[in-house]
Amino acid sequence: MKEEILFSMKSPFRDDFRIKGYRFGKGRKGMAIVGALRGDEVQQLYTCSQLVKELQAIERRGGLAEGTEILVIPSANPFSMNINKRFWAMDGTDINRMFPGYDQGETTQRIAAAIFQLVQGYEYGVQMASSYVAGRYMPHVKILHTGYEDVQTAGLFGLPYVCVRQPLPFDTTLLNYNWQIWETKAYSLYGGSNDCIDVQVSREVQEAILRFLMRTGLMKTDCRTSADGFRPMVFDESELEVIQAPAPGLLFRFRQAGDRVEKGDLLAQIVHPYLGKTVAAVTATVSGRLFFTTDRPLALKGTPLFKICRR
């Protein structure tokens, strides 16, 4: 393993801004893995840290394929993470909405440009991503539909779901989108929530990446790996049944992400914040599996509380 400072930038008030990376093996660019681009992505940071530890052990055992390099960047936004702020600490901009970046632009544009230059040219790109809708997700692979996506290869991760999303205009500034445009097979991995560590979900995502490395020949097949994983269900994100809050109030959730539910099952209750009485019951509108559940204690009317995968 080779530890490097991939990018640094002077700071007027604190220590310099630095992005660290860890390289395994040498040769052609096999896979780049990018962790926390946002300051609240603690689960993503933890998963990358455990991957670094695991890849170190695999490299010592001679388990990596010859002539191949793997790059891991655990965090690309340590400033915001230090103060527990999701977006860039100075102006609230989102690094993951700045790709491919501009090296003469605003601060986050420069950071995005530096990251993108580092991760360009890899055959595969993996981002430990988080959604703008906060909550807990079933482990899955998400791919943006660009015309260059490789849905079939996404099944090699062995996660239970592969979700394809039709990009909106502002999605063209995401890392995943630009990776694909510049001929990297890009995948975003989701699982658990952001600002707390779920060791079990993290391990599932780690094993999925190791499984993918083995199945694509970037890691030797005699390495210690997990079970075969799942034959994934592939669906378009628009197929998810979204259940929104019918009223505002305190949310008491009775079901978790991953639970199987039937149409009509009670999922949550919303309680009046002043009077203490139940103002709404939230029920499943279709049968399926809970793909997403909010983890917020307050519900605002119209906000997504649950997403159900119908199949």
Disulfide bonds with the S-S distance in Angstrom:
none
